[in-house]
Amino acid sequence: MCSPLSRYKAPVLGILLLLQSCEKPAEHTFAETPQVELDLEAIRTRGYLNALVDNNSVSYFIFRGEPMGYEYELLQRFAEDLGVELRIKIISGVEESIELLNKGEGDVIAFPLTITDERSKYIAFTKPLFTTTQVLVQKRDTINNLIRLHADLIGKEIHVMKGSSFKDRLQRLSQEIGGQI
């Protein structure tokens, strides 16, 4: 049987350590480099784990006055294994979570994030707990003019959620198919 430290050392340190970057892309407004250094033993000594979570119907939510959610349950078990208190801070987006992590106001970001090359410049990811596939959701019209192939997207205007990884995917797809989306 392995100790809690050996079980969690690699994944936790992967979450806690941030990668350095020499340049700051213009579109980012968050602190890109860590302003504090904290390891697993320091968290144990301090006595609590600060988790940055997104308030949604899967990761973390309050039901009848009780906190619940997939990431919340994982964090609870992790904190119990470490013998520390779990403290939750609800964040409103990816950039804010990276900002707070770099400022030392959080020890882990615990919500589903798409692993992108851009994000990997600023944070280190653990092994994924699950994977999903990005899909195109479209309104069916009366002439049944649905997009079936990637090339059908050339020249189309596509709307994605601000700050999401879908923008990166569409830019890569434009390069792959040789046309502007």
CNS distance restraints for C-alpha pairs under 8 A (distance, minus, plus):
assign (resid   2 and name CA) (resid   6 and name CA) 6.28 0.50 0.50
assign (resid   2 and name CA) (resid   7 and name CA) 6.39 0.50 0.50
assign (resid   3 and name CA) (resid   7 and name CA) 6.24 0.50 0.50
assign (resid   4 and name CA) (resid   8 and name CA) 6.14 0.50 0.50
assign (resid   4 and name CA) (resid  81 and name CA) 6.19 0.50 0.50
assign (resid   4 and name CA) (resid  82 and name CA) 6.70 0.50 0.50
assign (resid   5 and name CA) (resid   9 and name CA) 5.46 0.50 0.50
assign (resid   5 and name CA) (resid  82 and name CA) 7.73 0.50 0.50
assign (resid   6 and name CA) (resid  10 and name CA) 7.80 0.50 0.50
assign (resid   8 and name CA) (resid  12 and name CA) 5.69 0.50 0.50
assign (resid   9 and name CA) (resid  13 and name CA) 5.89 0.50 0.50
assign (resid   9 and name CA) (resid  40 and name CA) 7.36 0.50 0.50
assign (resid  10 and name CA) (resid  14 and name CA) 5.97 0.50 0.50
assign (resid  11 and name CA) (resid  15 and name CA) 6.45 0.50 0.50
assign (resid  11 and name CA) (resid 126 and name CA) 5.15 0.50 0.50
assign (resid  11 and name CA) (resid 127 and name CA) 7.20 0.50 0.50
assign (resid  12 and name CA) (resid  16 and name CA) 6.11 0.50 0.50
assign (resid  12 and name CA) (resid  40 and name CA) 7.37 0.50 0.50
assign (resid  12 and name CA) (resid 108 and name CA) 7.94 0.50 0.50
assign (resid  12 and name CA) (resid 126 and name CA) 7.48 0.50 0.50
assign (resid  13 and name CA) (resid  17 and name CA) 5.78 0.50 0.50
assign (resid  13 and name CA) (resid  39 and name CA) 6.94 0.50 0.50
assign (resid  13 and name CA) (resid  40 and name CA) 7.11 0.50 0.50
assign (resid  14 and name CA) (resid 124 and name CA) 5.34 0.50 0.50
assign (resid  14 and name CA) (resid 125 and name CA) 5.76 0.50 0.50
assign (resid  14 and name CA) (resid 126 and name CA) 5.42 0.50 0.50
assign (resid  15 and name CA) (resid 107 and name CA) 7.92 0.50 0.50
assign (resid  15 and name CA) (resid 108 and name CA) 5.89 0.50 0.50
assign (resid  15 and name CA) (resid 109 and name CA) 7.30 0.50 0.50
assign (resid  15 and name CA) (resid 123 and name CA) 7.27 0.50 0.50
assign (resid  15 and name CA) (resid 124 and name CA) 5.65 0.50 0.50
assign (resid  15 and name CA) (resid 125 and name CA) 5.63 0.50 0.50
assign (resid  15 and name CA) (resid 126 and name CA) 6.07 0.50 0.50
assign (resid  16 and name CA) (resid  38 and name CA) 7.60 0.50 0.50
assign (resid  16 and name CA) (resid  39 and name CA) 7.28 0.50 0.50
assign (resid  16 and name CA) (resid 107 and name CA) 5.92 0.50 0.50
assign (resid  16 and name CA) (resid 108 and name CA) 5.96 0.50 0.50
assign (resid  16 and name CA) (resid 124 and name CA) 7.55 0.50 0.50
assign (resid  17 and name CA) (resid 123 and name CA) 6.91 0.50 0.50
assign (resid  17 and name CA) (resid 124 and name CA) 6.27 0.50 0.50
assign (resid  18 and name CA) (resid  33 and name CA) 6.91 0.50 0.50
assign (resid  18 and name CA) (resid  34 and name CA) 6.40 0.50 0.50
assign (resid  18 and name CA) (resid 102 and name CA) 7.63 0.50 0.50
assign (resid  18 and name CA) (resid 122 and name CA) 5.74 0.50 0.50
assign (resid  18 and name CA) (resid 123 and name CA) 4.42 0.50 0.50
assign (resid  18 and name CA) (resid 124 and name CA) 5.64 0.50 0.50
assign (resid  19 and name CA) (resid  33 and name CA) 7.17 0.50 0.50
assign (resid  19 and name CA) (resid 120 and name CA) 7.54 0.50 0.50
assign (resid  19 and name CA) (resid 121 and name CA) 5.88 0.50 0.50
assign (resid  19 and name CA) (resid 122 and name CA) 5.04 0.50 0.50
assign (resid  19 and name CA) (resid 123 and name CA) 5.56 0.50 0.50
assign (resid  19 and name CA) (resid 124 and name CA) 6.55 0.50 0.50
assign (resid  20 and name CA) (resid  32 and name CA) 7.27 0.50 0.50
assign (resid  20 and name CA) (resid  33 and name CA) 5.66 0.50 0.50
assign (resid  20 and name CA) (resid  34 and name CA) 7.97 0.50 0.50
assign (resid  20 and name CA) (resid 121 and name CA) 7.02 0.50 0.50
assign (resid  20 and name CA) (resid 122 and name CA) 6.44 0.50 0.50
assign (resid  21 and name CA) (resid  32 and name CA) 7.07 0.50 0.50
assign (resid  21 and name CA) (resid  33 and name CA) 7.12 0.50 0.50
assign (resid  21 and name CA) (resid 121 and name CA) 6.41 0.50 0.50
assign (resid  21 and name CA) (resid 122 and name CA) 6.89 0.50 0.50
assign (resid  24 and name CA) (resid  28 and name CA) 7.09 0.50 0.50
assign (resid  24 and name CA) (resid  32 and name CA) 7.53 0.50 0.50
assign (resid  28 and name CA) (resid  95 and name CA) 7.57 0.50 0.50
assign (resid  29 and name CA) (resid  95 and name CA) 7.31 0.50 0.50
assign (resid  30 and name CA) (resid  95 and name CA) 5.84 0.50 0.50
assign (resid  30 and name CA) (resid  96 and name CA) 6.79 0.50 0.50
assign (resid  30 and name CA) (resid  98 and name CA) 6.56 0.50 0.50
assign (resid  30 and name CA) (resid  99 and name CA) 4.69 0.50 0.50
assign (resid  31 and name CA) (resid  98 and name CA) 7.13 0.50 0.50
assign (resid  31 and name CA) (resid  99 and name CA) 4.93 0.50 0.50
assign (resid  31 and name CA) (resid 102 and name CA) 6.06 0.50 0.50
assign (resid  31 and name CA) (resid 103 and name CA) 7.28 0.50 0.50
assign (resid  32 and name CA) (resid  98 and name CA) 7.42 0.50 0.50
assign (resid  32 and name CA) (resid  99 and name CA) 7.14 0.50 0.50
assign (resid  32 and name CA) (resid 102 and name CA) 6.70 0.50 0.50
assign (resid  32 and name CA) (resid 122 and name CA) 5.76 0.50 0.50
assign (resid  33 and name CA) (resid 102 and name CA) 5.95 0.50 0.50
assign (resid  33 and name CA) (resid 122 and name CA) 7.09 0.50 0.50
assign (resid  34 and name CA) (resid 101 and name CA) 7.46 0.50 0.50
assign (resid  34 and name CA) (resid 102 and name CA) 4.15 0.50 0.50
assign (resid  34 and name CA) (resid 103 and name CA) 6.33 0.50 0.50
assign (resid  34 and name CA) (resid 104 and name CA) 7.40 0.50 0.50
assign (resid  35 and name CA) (resid 102 and name CA) 5.71 0.50 0.50
assign (resid  35 and name CA) (resid 103 and name CA) 5.32 0.50 0.50
assign (resid  35 and name CA) (resid 104 and name CA) 6.63 0.50 0.50
assign (resid  36 and name CA) (resid 102 and name CA) 7.16 0.50 0.50
assign (resid  36 and name CA) (resid 103 and name CA) 6.68 0.50 0.50
assign (resid  36 and name CA) (resid 104 and name CA) 5.62 0.50 0.50
assign (resid  38 and name CA) (resid  42 and name CA) 5.92 0.50 0.50
assign (resid  38 and name CA) (resid  43 and name CA) 7.08 0.50 0.50
assign (resid  39 and name CA) (resid  43 and name CA) 6.46 0.50 0.50
assign (resid  40 and name CA) (resid  44 and name CA) 6.34 0.50 0.50
assign (resid  41 and name CA) (resid  45 and name CA) 6.14 0.50 0.50
assign (resid  42 and name CA) (resid  46 and name CA) 6.01 0.50 0.50
assign (resid  43 and name CA) (resid  47 and name CA) 6.13 0.50 0.50
assign (resid  43 and name CA) (resid  48 and name CA) 6.21 0.50 0.50
assign (resid  43 and name CA) (resid  49 and name CA) 6.31 0.50 0.50
assign (resid  43 and name CA) (resid  84 and name CA) 7.98 0.50 0.50
assign (resid  44 and name CA) (resid  48 and name CA) 6.81 0.50 0.50
assign (resid  44 and name CA) (resid  82 and name CA) 6.64 0.50 0.50
assign (resid  44 and name CA) (resid  83 and name CA) 7.19 0.50 0.50
assign (resid  44 and name CA) (resid  84 and name CA) 6.27 0.50 0.50
assign (resid  47 and name CA) (resid  83 and name CA) 7.59 0.50 0.50
assign (resid  47 and name CA) (resid  84 and name CA) 4.81 0.50 0.50
assign (resid  47 and name CA) (resid  85 and name CA) 6.22 0.50 0.50
assign (resid  48 and name CA) (resid  79 and name CA) 7.67 0.50 0.50
assign (resid  48 and name CA) (resid  84 and name CA) 4.74 0.50 0.50
assign (resid  48 and name CA) (resid  85 and name CA) 4.38 0.50 0.50
assign (resid  48 and name CA) (resid  86 and name CA) 5.68 0.50 0.50
assign (resid  48 and name CA) (resid  87 and name CA) 6.74 0.50 0.50
assign (resid  49 and name CA) (resid  79 and name CA) 6.72 0.50 0.50
assign (resid  49 and name CA) (resid  84 and name CA) 6.63 0.50 0.50
assign (resid  49 and name CA) (resid  85 and name CA) 6.24 0.50 0.50
assign (resid  49 and name CA) (resid  86 and name CA) 5.08 0.50 0.50
assign (resid  49 and name CA) (resid  87 and name CA) 5.92 0.50 0.50
assign (resid  49 and name CA) (resid 106 and name CA) 7.95 0.50 0.50
assign (resid  49 and name CA) (resid 107 and name CA) 6.41 0.50 0.50
assign (resid  50 and name CA) (resid  86 and name CA) 6.46 0.50 0.50
assign (resid  50 and name CA) (resid  87 and name CA) 4.92 0.50 0.50
assign (resid  50 and name CA) (resid  88 and name CA) 6.05 0.50 0.50
assign (resid  50 and name CA) (resid  89 and name CA) 7.18 0.50 0.50
assign (resid  50 and name CA) (resid 105 and name CA) 7.28 0.50 0.50
assign (resid  50 and name CA) (resid 106 and name CA) 4.85 0.50 0.50
assign (resid  50 and name CA) (resid 107 and name CA) 5.14 0.50 0.50
assign (resid  50 and name CA) (resid 108 and name CA) 6.75 0.50 0.50
assign (resid  51 and name CA) (resid  75 and name CA) 7.73 0.50 0.50
assign (resid  51 and name CA) (resid  86 and name CA) 7.29 0.50 0.50
assign (resid  51 and name CA) (resid  87 and name CA) 6.12 0.50 0.50
assign (resid  51 and name CA) (resid  88 and name CA) 5.05 0.50 0.50
assign (resid  51 and name CA) (resid  89 and name CA) 6.12 0.50 0.50
assign (resid  51 and name CA) (resid 106 and name CA) 5.66 0.50 0.50
assign (resid  51 and name CA) (resid 107 and name CA) 5.91 0.50 0.50
assign (resid  51 and name CA) (resid 108 and name CA) 5.08 0.50 0.50
assign (resid  51 and name CA) (resid 109 and name CA) 6.06 0.50 0.50
assign (resid  51 and name CA) (resid 110 and name CA) 6.56 0.50 0.50
assign (resid  52 and name CA) (resid  88 and name CA) 6.19 0.50 0.50
assign (resid  52 and name CA) (resid  89 and name CA) 4.99 0.50 0.50
assign (resid  52 and name CA) (resid  90 and name CA) 5.91 0.50 0.50
assign (resid  52 and name CA) (resid  91 and name CA) 6.25 0.50 0.50
assign (resid  52 and name CA) (resid  97 and name CA) 6.50 0.50 0.50
assign (resid  52 and name CA) (resid 106 and name CA) 5.90 0.50 0.50
assign (resid  52 and name CA) (resid 107 and name CA) 7.58 0.50 0.50
assign (resid  52 and name CA) (resid 108 and name CA) 6.10 0.50 0.50
assign (resid  52 and name CA) (resid 109 and name CA) 4.79 0.50 0.50
assign (resid  52 and name CA) (resid 110 and name CA) 5.94 0.50 0.50
assign (resid  53 and name CA) (resid  59 and name CA) 7.30 0.50 0.50
assign (resid  53 and name CA) (resid  60 and name CA) 6.74 0.50 0.50
assign (resid  53 and name CA) (resid  71 and name CA) 7.95 0.50 0.50
assign (resid  53 and name CA) (resid  88 and name CA) 6.89 0.50 0.50
assign (resid  53 and name CA) (resid  89 and name CA) 6.21 0.50 0.50
assign (resid  53 and name CA) (resid  90 and name CA) 5.03 0.50 0.50
assign (resid  53 and name CA) (resid  91 and name CA) 5.90 0.50 0.50
assign (resid  53 and name CA) (resid 109 and name CA) 6.27 0.50 0.50
assign (resid  53 and name CA) (resid 110 and name CA) 5.19 0.50 0.50
assign (resid  53 and name CA) (resid 111 and name CA) 5.82 0.50 0.50
assign (resid  54 and name CA) (resid  59 and name CA) 6.61 0.50 0.50
assign (resid  54 and name CA) (resid  60 and name CA) 6.41 0.50 0.50
assign (resid  54 and name CA) (resid  90 and name CA) 5.62 0.50 0.50
assign (resid  54 and name CA) (resid  91 and name CA) 5.48 0.50 0.50
assign (resid  54 and name CA) (resid  92 and name CA) 6.41 0.50 0.50
assign (resid  54 and name CA) (resid  93 and name CA) 7.26 0.50 0.50
assign (resid  54 and name CA) (resid 110 and name CA) 7.59 0.50 0.50
assign (resid  54 and name CA) (resid 111 and name CA) 6.09 0.50 0.50
assign (resid  55 and name CA) (resid  59 and name CA) 6.79 0.50 0.50
assign (resid  55 and name CA) (resid  60 and name CA) 5.13 0.50 0.50
assign (resid  55 and name CA) (resid  61 and name CA) 5.58 0.50 0.50
assign (resid  55 and name CA) (resid  90 and name CA) 6.24 0.50 0.50
assign (resid  55 and name CA) (resid  91 and name CA) 7.45 0.50 0.50
assign (resid  55 and name CA) (resid  92 and name CA) 7.87 0.50 0.50
assign (resid  56 and name CA) (resid  60 and name CA) 5.66 0.50 0.50
assign (resid  56 and name CA) (resid  61 and name CA) 5.89 0.50 0.50
assign (resid  57 and name CA) (resid  61 and name CA) 6.04 0.50 0.50
assign (resid  57 and name CA) (resid  69 and name CA) 7.17 0.50 0.50
assign (resid  58 and name CA) (resid  69 and name CA) 5.28 0.50 0.50
assign (resid  58 and name CA) (resid  70 and name CA) 5.93 0.50 0.50
assign (resid  58 and name CA) (resid  71 and name CA) 7.80 0.50 0.50
assign (resid  59 and name CA) (resid  68 and name CA) 7.87 0.50 0.50
assign (resid  59 and name CA) (resid  69 and name CA) 4.68 0.50 0.50
assign (resid  59 and name CA) (resid  70 and name CA) 4.98 0.50 0.50
assign (resid  59 and name CA) (resid  71 and name CA) 4.84 0.50 0.50
assign (resid  59 and name CA) (resid  72 and name CA) 6.38 0.50 0.50
assign (resid  59 and name CA) (resid 110 and name CA) 7.84 0.50 0.50
assign (resid  59 and name CA) (resid 111 and name CA) 5.98 0.50 0.50
assign (resid  59 and name CA) (resid 112 and name CA) 7.73 0.50 0.50
assign (resid  60 and name CA) (resid  67 and name CA) 6.89 0.50 0.50
assign (resid  60 and name CA) (resid  68 and name CA) 5.60 0.50 0.50
assign (resid  60 and name CA) (resid  69 and name CA) 4.34 0.50 0.50
assign (resid  60 and name CA) (resid  70 and name CA) 6.85 0.50 0.50
assign (resid  60 and name CA) (resid  71 and name CA) 6.51 0.50 0.50
assign (resid  60 and name CA) (resid  72 and name CA) 5.65 0.50 0.50
assign (resid  61 and name CA) (resid  67 and name CA) 5.69 0.50 0.50
assign (resid  61 and name CA) (resid  68 and name CA) 5.37 0.50 0.50
assign (resid  61 and name CA) (resid  69 and name CA) 6.04 0.50 0.50
assign (resid  62 and name CA) (resid  66 and name CA) 5.25 0.50 0.50
assign (resid  62 and name CA) (resid  67 and name CA) 4.41 0.50 0.50
assign (resid  62 and name CA) (resid  68 and name CA) 5.94 0.50 0.50
assign (resid  63 and name CA) (resid  67 and name CA) 6.40 0.50 0.50
assign (resid  63 and name CA) (resid  68 and name CA) 6.88 0.50 0.50
assign (resid  67 and name CA) (resid  72 and name CA) 7.56 0.50 0.50
assign (resid  68 and name CA) (resid  72 and name CA) 6.06 0.50 0.50
assign (resid  68 and name CA) (resid  73 and name CA) 6.88 0.50 0.50
assign (resid  69 and name CA) (resid  73 and name CA) 6.13 0.50 0.50
assign (resid  70 and name CA) (resid  74 and name CA) 6.46 0.50 0.50
assign (resid  71 and name CA) (resid  75 and name CA) 6.07 0.50 0.50
assign (resid  71 and name CA) (resid 110 and name CA) 6.07 0.50 0.50
assign (resid  71 and name CA) (resid 111 and name CA) 6.43 0.50 0.50
assign (resid  72 and name CA) (resid  76 and name CA) 6.09 0.50 0.50
assign (resid  73 and name CA) (resid  77 and name CA) 6.30 0.50 0.50
assign (resid  74 and name CA) (resid  78 and name CA) 6.13 0.50 0.50
assign (resid  75 and name CA) (resid  79 and name CA) 6.01 0.50 0.50
assign (resid  75 and name CA) (resid  86 and name CA) 7.32 0.50 0.50
assign (resid  75 and name CA) (resid 110 and name CA) 7.98 0.50 0.50
assign (resid  76 and name CA) (resid  80 and name CA) 6.14 0.50 0.50
assign (resid  76 and name CA) (resid  86 and name CA) 6.54 0.50 0.50
assign (resid  77 and name CA) (resid  81 and name CA) 6.11 0.50 0.50
assign (resid  78 and name CA) (resid  82 and name CA) 6.27 0.50 0.50
assign (resid  79 and name CA) (resid  83 and name CA) 6.01 0.50 0.50
assign (resid  79 and name CA) (resid  84 and name CA) 5.22 0.50 0.50
assign (resid  79 and name CA) (resid  85 and name CA) 6.14 0.50 0.50
assign (resid  79 and name CA) (resid  86 and name CA) 5.80 0.50 0.50
assign (resid  80 and name CA) (resid  84 and name CA) 6.14 0.50 0.50
assign (resid  80 and name CA) (resid  85 and name CA) 7.39 0.50 0.50
assign (resid  89 and name CA) (resid 106 and name CA) 7.88 0.50 0.50
assign (resid  91 and name CA) (resid  96 and name CA) 6.61 0.50 0.50
assign (resid  91 and name CA) (resid  97 and name CA) 6.28 0.50 0.50
assign (resid  92 and name CA) (resid  96 and name CA) 6.61 0.50 0.50
assign (resid  92 and name CA) (resid  97 and name CA) 7.71 0.50 0.50
assign (resid  93 and name CA) (resid  97 and name CA) 6.28 0.50 0.50
assign (resid  94 and name CA) (resid  98 and name CA) 6.32 0.50 0.50
assign (resid  94 and name CA) (resid 163 and name CA) 7.38 0.50 0.50
assign (resid  95 and name CA) (resid  99 and name CA) 6.13 0.50 0.50
assign (resid  95 and name CA) (resid 163 and name CA) 7.88 0.50 0.50
assign (resid  96 and name CA) (resid 100 and name CA) 6.12 0.50 0.50
assign (resid  97 and name CA) (resid 101 and name CA) 6.04 0.50 0.50
assign (resid  97 and name CA) (resid 109 and name CA) 6.52 0.50 0.50
assign (resid  98 and name CA) (resid 102 and name CA) 6.07 0.50 0.50
assign (resid  98 and name CA) (resid 109 and name CA) 7.86 0.50 0.50
assign (resid  98 and name CA) (resid 122 and name CA) 7.79 0.50 0.50
assign (resid  98 and name CA) (resid 123 and name CA) 7.56 0.50 0.50
assign (resid  99 and name CA) (resid 103 and name CA) 6.21 0.50 0.50
assign (resid 100 and name CA) (resid 104 and name CA) 6.21 0.50 0.50
assign (resid 100 and name CA) (resid 105 and name CA) 5.03 0.50 0.50
assign (resid 100 and name CA) (resid 106 and name CA) 5.88 0.50 0.50
assign (resid 101 and name CA) (resid 105 and name CA) 5.73 0.50 0.50
assign (resid 101 and name CA) (resid 106 and name CA) 4.73 0.50 0.50
assign (resid 101 and name CA) (resid 107 and name CA) 6.20 0.50 0.50
assign (resid 101 and name CA) (resid 108 and name CA) 6.98 0.50 0.50
assign (resid 101 and name CA) (resid 109 and name CA) 7.37 0.50 0.50
assign (resid 102 and name CA) (resid 106 and name CA) 7.94 0.50 0.50
assign (resid 114 and name CA) (resid 165 and name CA) 6.49 0.50 0.50
assign (resid 115 and name CA) (resid 119 and name CA) 6.70 0.50 0.50
assign (resid 115 and name CA) (resid 120 and name CA) 6.93 0.50 0.50
assign (resid 115 and name CA) (resid 125 and name CA) 7.42 0.50 0.50
assign (resid 116 and name CA) (resid 120 and name CA) 6.10 0.50 0.50
assign (resid 116 and name CA) (resid 165 and name CA) 7.13 0.50 0.50
assign (resid 117 and name CA) (resid 121 and name CA) 6.68 0.50 0.50
assign (resid 118 and name CA) (resid 122 and name CA) 7.57 0.50 0.50
assign (resid 119 and name CA) (resid 123 and name CA) 6.24 0.50 0.50
assign (resid 120 and name CA) (resid 124 and name CA) 5.92 0.50 0.50
assign (resid 120 and name CA) (resid 125 and name CA) 7.30 0.50 0.50
assign (resid 138 and name CA) (resid 146 and name CA) 7.43 0.50 0.50
assign (resid 140 and name CA) (resid 144 and name CA) 6.22 0.50 0.50
assign (resid 140 and name CA) (resid 145 and name CA) 7.35 0.50 0.50
assign (resid 140 and name CA) (resid 146 and name CA) 6.64 0.50 0.50
assign (resid 141 and name CA) (resid 145 and name CA) 6.61 0.50 0.50
assign (resid 141 and name CA) (resid 146 and name CA) 7.88 0.50 0.50
assign (resid 147 and name CA) (resid 152 and name CA) 5.70 0.50 0.50
assign (resid 147 and name CA) (resid 153 and name CA) 7.05 0.50 0.50
assign (resid 148 and name CA) (resid 152 and name CA) 6.81 0.50 0.50
assign (resid 149 and name CA) (resid 153 and name CA) 7.52 0.50 0.50
assign (resid 150 and name CA) (resid 154 and name CA) 7.85 0.50 0.50
assign (resid 150 and name CA) (resid 173 and name CA) 7.80 0.50 0.50
assign (resid 150 and name CA) (resid 177 and name CA) 7.28 0.50 0.50
assign (resid 151 and name CA) (resid 177 and name CA) 6.27 0.50 0.50
assign (resid 151 and name CA) (resid 179 and name CA) 7.82 0.50 0.50
assign (resid 153 and name CA) (resid 181 and name CA) 5.93 0.50 0.50
assign (resid 154 and name CA) (resid 174 and name CA) 7.65 0.50 0.50
assign (resid 154 and name CA) (resid 179 and name CA) 5.40 0.50 0.50
assign (resid 154 and name CA) (resid 180 and name CA) 5.51 0.50 0.50
assign (resid 154 and name CA) (resid 181 and name CA) 4.86 0.50 0.50
assign (resid 155 and name CA) (resid 179 and name CA) 7.39 0.50 0.50
assign (resid 155 and name CA) (resid 180 and name CA) 5.85 0.50 0.50
assign (resid 155 and name CA) (resid 181 and name CA) 5.17 0.50 0.50
assign (resid 156 and name CA) (resid 181 and name CA) 5.52 0.50 0.50
assign (resid 157 and name CA) (resid 181 and name CA) 6.45 0.50 0.50
assign (resid 158 and name CA) (resid 181 and name CA) 7.19 0.50 0.50
assign (resid 160 and name CA) (resid 164 and name CA) 7.23 0.50 0.50
assign (resid 160 and name CA) (resid 166 and name CA) 6.35 0.50 0.50
assign (resid 160 and name CA) (resid 167 and name CA) 6.70 0.50 0.50
assign (resid 161 and name CA) (resid 166 and name CA) 7.63 0.50 0.50
assign (resid 163 and name CA) (resid 167 and name CA) 7.91 0.50 0.50
assign (resid 165 and name CA) (resid 169 and name CA) 6.50 0.50 0.50
assign (resid 166 and name CA) (resid 170 and name CA) 6.17 0.50 0.50
assign (resid 167 and name CA) (resid 171 and name CA) 6.28 0.50 0.50
assign (resid 168 and name CA) (resid 172 and name CA) 6.29 0.50 0.50
assign (resid 169 and name CA) (resid 173 and name CA) 6.06 0.50 0.50
assign (resid 170 and name CA) (resid 174 and name CA) 6.08 0.50 0.50
assign (resid 170 and name CA) (resid 181 and name CA) 7.12 0.50 0.50
assign (resid 171 and name CA) (resid 175 and name CA) 6.53 0.50 0.50
assign (resid 171 and name CA) (resid 181 and name CA) 7.74 0.50 0.50
assign (resid 172 and name CA) (resid 176 and name CA) 6.22 0.50 0.50
assign (resid 173 and name CA) (resid 177 and name CA) 6.15 0.50 0.50
assign (resid 174 and name CA) (resid 178 and name CA) 5.78 0.50 0.50
assign (resid 174 and name CA) (resid 179 and name CA) 5.31 0.50 0.50
assign (resid 174 and name CA) (resid 180 and name CA) 5.38 0.50 0.50
assign (resid 174 and name CA) (resid 181 and name CA) 5.88 0.50 0.50
assign (resid 175 and name CA) (resid 179 and name CA) 6.85 0.50 0.50
assign (resid 175 and name CA) (resid 180 and name CA) 7.92 0.50 0.50
